[in-house]
Amino acid sequence: MSSVREQAASWFTRLLHAPKDHPDHEQLRLWLAANPVHAREYQAFCELWGDFSSTANTQALAQAMDQRHGRRTFMRRGMLGLVGLLAVGLAWRYRQPLELEAQYATAIGERRRISLPDGSELYLAADTRLHVRFEQSQRQVFLLQGQAIFDVAHEANRAFRVDGGLAQITVLGTRFVVARDTLELRVSVARGSVRVENDKGSLVLTSGDVASSHSHTAPRRLDVAASNAFAFEQGRLVLEQAGLEEIATSLSRYRRQPVRVLPGKGKPSINAVVQLDNVEGFVQALPSIAPIEVSSSGGVIYLRGL
């Protein structure tokens, strides 16, 4: 089996000139979300065109290009030229020292506060994984799974960027939440402003705004309270106009066995406040709140709309 670096090189070359609506973009997002190492290696190739700083990455890229283009002479010559630029890239890299590279994660039911060297703070919800990379010229966080509050220290000359797979968020100084699941990325802003963008478009959010991003549509504003997304910091989960899939995803972060949705006739919408230390009590009360059938098997909870 090829190494992660070779796989990253293959993905990079495959989609280098592919149109934005190419179906392989979605497969790439799934591959990136599967392991933080995938995201780190792929990001190295994205940066390679600008800094050419990794001999090992360059060699892997050359191999992937050779395989893709049948070892065409012009591709080999192009890669030799790329390798020839390494000296310039290395000089640039030495002017851009790596300030921090770290991975952080929380277990089911766990929450965690993290202080970063620039003065920013992160507060991770349960079952969350992210990768942080700080350089002299930029601050990057890759949200691989889950939900986190970002309280970002202002730096006029160094933007703070969050890559959530389905969209990218750029900010200079603000407090906001990013929540990621398989199909949706949601951004809620408490103060300041952020730009949310994906392949389909971009949107600027300011204090009190909430936006949702999916893989096939541009980010759009939602008519829900931004403060809801911050409630887990105080041990609460606020559901506003939440469908069963959102409920299941949110509750699954706070119980050892997941909550799943079964096909049903109804599509109830729930407004509720859940105490995170009493998730089981809320699940038992669901049928009295809305037309929902609750069942369990082997510890797994199943929800069905009636």
C-alpha positions as CSV (number, residue, x, y, z in Angstrom):
1,M,0.0,0.0,0.0
2,S,1.3,3.5,-0.9
3,S,2.4,5.8,1.9
4,V,0.2,8.7,3.1
5,R,2.5,11.1,1.4
6,E,2.2,9.3,-1.9
7,Q,-1.6,9.2,-1.5
8,A,-1.6,12.9,-0.8
9,A,0.5,13.6,-3.9
10,S,-1.9,11.5,-6.0
11,W,-4.9,13.4,-4.8
12,F,-3.1,16.7,-5.4
13,T,-2.1,15.9,-9.0
14,R,-5.5,14.4,-9.8
15,L,-7.4,17.5,-8.8
16,L,-4.8,20.1,-9.7
17,H,-6.6,21.2,-12.8
18,A,-10.0,19.5,-12.2
19,P,-13.1,21.7,-12.3
20,K,-14.6,22.8,-9.0
21,D,-17.6,20.5,-9.5
22,H,-15.6,17.4,-10.2
23,P,-17.0,14.5,-8.1
24,D,-13.5,13.6,-6.8
25,H,-13.5,16.7,-4.7
26,E,-16.1,15.1,-2.4
27,Q,-14.0,11.9,-2.2
28,L,-11.0,14.0,-1.3
29,R,-12.9,15.7,1.6
30,L,-13.7,12.3,3.0
31,W,-10.1,11.2,2.7
32,L,-8.9,14.3,4.5
33,A,-11.5,13.9,7.3
34,A,-10.4,10.3,7.9
35,N,-7.1,11.1,9.6
36,P,-5.3,14.3,10.6
37,V,-2.1,13.0,9.0
38,H,-4.0,13.1,5.6
39,A,-4.8,16.7,6.0
40,R,-1.3,17.6,7.0
41,E,0.3,15.8,4.1
42,Y,-2.1,17.2,1.6
43,Q,-1.6,20.7,2.9
44,A,2.1,20.3,2.3
45,F,1.5,19.7,-1.4
46,C,-0.9,22.7,-1.5
47,E,2.0,24.8,-0.1
48,L,4.6,23.1,-2.2
49,W,3.8,25.3,-5.2
50,G,4.7,28.3,-3.1
51,D,7.7,27.1,-1.1
52,F,9.0,23.9,-2.6
53,S,10.4,23.1,0.9
54,S,10.2,19.3,1.2
55,T,12.4,17.1,-0.9
56,A,10.4,14.0,0.2
57,N,7.1,15.6,-0.8
58,T,8.6,16.7,-4.2
59,Q,9.8,13.2,-4.9
60,A,6.4,11.8,-4.1
61,L,4.8,14.4,-6.3
62,A,7.1,13.4,-9.1
63,Q,6.2,9.7,-8.7
64,A,2.5,10.5,-8.7
65,M,2.8,12.6,-11.9
66,D,4.8,9.9,-13.6
67,Q,2.1,7.4,-12.9
68,R,-0.7,9.8,-14.0
69,H,1.0,10.8,-17.3
70,G,2.9,7.6,-18.2
71,R,6.3,9.1,-17.4
72,R,6.0,11.7,-20.1
73,T,9.3,13.4,-20.8
74,F,7.9,16.9,-20.3
75,M,6.5,16.0,-16.9
76,R,9.9,14.6,-15.8
77,R,11.6,17.8,-17.0
78,G,9.0,19.9,-15.1
79,M,9.7,18.0,-11.9
80,L,13.4,18.4,-12.3
81,G,12.8,22.2,-12.6
82,L,10.7,22.0,-9.5
83,V,13.4,20.2,-7.6
84,G,15.8,22.9,-8.9
85,L,13.8,25.5,-7.1
86,L,14.2,23.8,-3.7
87,A,17.1,26.1,-2.7
88,V,14.8,29.2,-3.1
89,G,12.0,27.4,-1.3
90,L,14.3,26.5,1.6
91,A,15.5,30.0,2.0
92,W,11.8,31.2,2.1
93,R,11.0,28.5,4.7
94,Y,13.8,29.6,7.0
95,R,12.2,33.0,7.0
96,Q,8.9,31.4,7.9
97,P,9.7,29.4,11.0
98,L,7.1,26.9,12.3
99,E,5.8,28.4,15.5
100,L,3.4,25.5,16.4
101,E,2.1,22.3,15.0
102,A,-0.1,20.2,17.2
103,Q,-3.2,17.9,17.2
104,Y,-5.9,18.2,19.8
105,A,-8.9,15.9,20.5
106,T,-11.6,15.2,23.0
107,A,-13.3,11.9,23.8
108,I,-17.0,11.2,23.9
109,G,-18.5,13.4,26.7
110,E,-15.3,15.4,27.2
111,R,-14.8,19.2,26.7
112,R,-11.4,20.9,26.7
113,R,-10.0,24.4,26.7
114,I,-6.7,25.1,24.8
115,S,-4.6,28.2,24.9
116,L,-2.5,29.0,21.8
117,P,0.8,30.9,21.8
118,D,-0.7,33.9,20.0
119,G,-3.2,34.5,22.8
120,S,-6.1,32.8,21.0
121,E,-8.2,30.2,22.9
122,L,-10.1,27.2,21.7
123,Y,-12.8,25.4,23.5
124,L,-13.5,21.9,22.1
125,A,-16.8,20.2,22.4
126,A,-16.9,16.4,22.9
127,D,-15.7,14.0,20.1
128,T,-13.8,16.7,18.3
129,R,-10.5,16.5,16.5
130,L,-8.4,19.4,15.0
131,H,-4.9,20.1,13.8
132,V,-3.2,23.5,14.5
133,R,-0.4,24.9,12.4
134,F,1.1,28.3,13.1
135,E,3.8,29.9,10.9
136,Q,5.2,33.4,10.9
137,S,2.9,34.4,8.0
138,Q,-0.3,32.6,8.8
139,R,-2.3,30.7,11.5
140,Q,-4.2,27.6,10.4
141,V,-6.6,25.2,12.1
142,F,-8.0,22.1,10.4
143,L,-11.3,21.1,12.0
144,L,-11.4,17.4,11.2
145,Q,-14.4,16.5,13.3
146,G,-16.8,18.0,15.8
147,Q,-17.3,21.5,17.2
148,A,-15.1,24.2,18.7
149,I,-15.3,27.8,19.9
150,F,-12.5,30.0,18.6
151,D,-11.6,33.2,20.5
152,V,-9.0,34.7,18.2
153,A,-6.4,37.2,19.1
154,H,-6.2,40.0,16.7
155,E,-3.0,40.2,14.5
156,A,-3.4,42.7,11.6
157,N,-0.6,41.0,9.5
158,R,-1.4,37.4,10.2
159,A,-4.9,36.1,9.4
160,F,-6.4,33.2,11.3
161,R,-7.9,30.5,9.1
162,V,-10.1,27.5,9.9
163,D,-10.5,24.8,7.3
164,G,-13.6,22.8,8.0
165,G,-13.5,20.7,4.8
166,L,-16.9,21.9,3.5
167,A,-15.8,25.6,3.8
168,Q,-12.9,27.8,4.9
169,I,-13.2,30.6,7.5
170,T,-10.9,33.6,7.5
171,V,-10.7,36.0,10.4
172,L,-8.4,38.6,11.9
173,G,-9.9,38.8,15.4
174,T,-13.2,37.5,16.7
175,R,-15.1,34.9,18.7
176,F,-17.0,32.3,16.8
177,V,-18.0,28.6,16.7
178,V,-17.4,26.1,13.9
179,A,-19.3,22.8,14.0
180,R,-18.6,20.1,11.4
181,D,-20.4,16.9,10.6
182,T,-20.4,14.8,7.4
183,L,-22.9,16.9,5.4
184,E,-22.8,20.3,6.9
185,L,-20.4,22.9,8.3
186,R,-22.0,25.6,10.5
187,V,-20.4,28.9,11.6
188,S,-21.8,31.1,14.4
189,V,-20.3,34.5,15.2
190,A,-20.4,36.1,18.7
191,R,-18.3,39.2,17.8
192,G,-16.2,40.5,15.0
193,S,-16.5,39.2,11.5
194,V,-15.4,36.2,9.4
195,R,-15.5,35.2,5.8
196,V,-16.9,31.8,5.0
197,E,-16.1,30.4,1.6
198,N,-16.2,27.3,-0.5
199,D,-16.1,26.4,-4.1
200,K,-19.6,27.8,-4.7
201,G,-19.3,31.2,-3.1
202,S,-18.5,33.2,0.0
203,L,-20.3,35.1,2.7
204,V,-19.2,37.6,5.3
205,L,-20.7,37.1,8.8
206,T,-20.7,39.6,11.6
207,S,-21.8,39.5,15.2
208,G,-25.0,37.4,15.7
209,D,-24.8,35.8,12.3
210,V,-25.0,32.0,11.6
211,A,-24.2,30.4,8.3
212,S,-24.4,26.8,6.9
213,S,-22.2,25.4,4.2
214,H,-22.7,22.2,2.2
215,S,-20.5,20.6,-0.4
216,H,-22.7,21.5,-3.4
217,T,-24.1,24.9,-2.4
218,A,-22.7,28.3,-1.5
219,P,-22.7,29.2,2.2
220,R,-26.1,30.7,3.3
221,R,-27.4,32.5,6.4
222,L,-29.6,30.7,8.9
223,D,-32.3,32.3,11.0
224,V,-31.2,30.9,14.3
225,A,-29.5,32.5,17.4
226,A,-25.7,32.5,17.2
227,S,-25.5,32.2,21.0
228,N,-27.0,28.6,20.8
229,A,-23.7,27.3,19.4
230,F,-21.7,28.5,22.5
231,A,-24.0,26.9,25.0
232,F,-21.9,23.7,25.4
233,E,-19.3,25.9,27.1
234,Q,-21.8,26.2,30.0
235,G,-22.7,22.5,29.9
236,R,-25.9,22.9,27.7
237,L,-27.0,22.0,24.2
238,V,-29.5,24.4,22.7
239,L,-31.6,23.0,19.8
240,E,-33.5,25.4,17.7
241,Q,-35.6,24.2,14.8
242,A,-33.4,21.0,14.9
243,G,-34.3,18.0,12.8
244,L,-33.6,14.4,13.9
245,E,-30.2,14.2,12.1
246,E,-28.9,17.3,13.9
247,I,-30.3,16.0,17.2
248,A,-28.7,12.6,16.7
249,T,-25.3,14.1,15.7
250,S,-25.3,16.5,18.7
251,L,-26.3,13.9,21.3
252,S,-23.9,11.3,20.0
253,R,-21.0,13.5,21.1
254,Y,-22.1,13.1,24.7
255,R,-22.9,9.4,25.1
256,R,-20.7,6.3,24.6
257,Q,-23.1,4.6,22.1
258,P,-24.4,6.7,19.2
259,V,-27.8,8.1,18.4
260,R,-29.1,7.1,15.0
261,V,-32.1,8.1,12.9
262,L,-34.4,5.5,11.3
263,P,-36.6,6.3,8.2
264,G,-40.0,7.5,9.3
265,K,-43.1,9.4,8.0
266,G,-42.6,12.6,9.9
267,K,-39.8,15.2,10.1
268,P,-40.2,16.8,13.4
269,S,-38.4,20.1,14.3
270,I,-37.3,20.5,18.0
271,N,-36.7,23.5,20.2
272,A,-35.1,22.4,23.5
273,V,-32.3,23.0,26.0
274,V,-30.4,19.8,27.0
275,Q,-28.2,19.6,30.1
276,L,-25.2,17.7,28.9
277,D,-24.9,15.8,32.2
278,N,-28.5,14.4,31.6
279,V,-28.6,13.4,27.9
280,E,-30.3,10.2,28.8
281,G,-33.1,12.0,30.5
282,F,-33.7,14.2,27.4
283,V,-33.8,11.1,25.1
284,Q,-36.4,9.5,27.3
285,A,-38.5,12.7,27.2
286,L,-38.4,13.1,23.4
287,P,-41.7,11.3,22.7
288,S,-43.5,13.8,25.0
289,I,-41.9,16.8,23.2
290,A,-42.6,15.8,19.6
291,P,-44.0,12.9,17.5
292,I,-40.8,10.8,17.8
293,E,-40.4,7.1,18.5
294,V,-37.4,6.2,20.6
295,S,-36.0,2.7,20.8
296,S,-32.7,1.2,21.7
297,S,-30.6,-1.9,21.0
298,G,-27.2,-2.7,22.5
299,G,-27.0,0.8,23.9
300,V,-27.6,2.5,20.6
301,I,-30.5,4.9,20.5
302,Y,-32.8,5.0,17.5
303,L,-35.0,7.9,16.6
304,R,-37.9,7.8,14.1
305,G,-40.3,10.6,13.1
306,L,-43.9,9.6,13.3
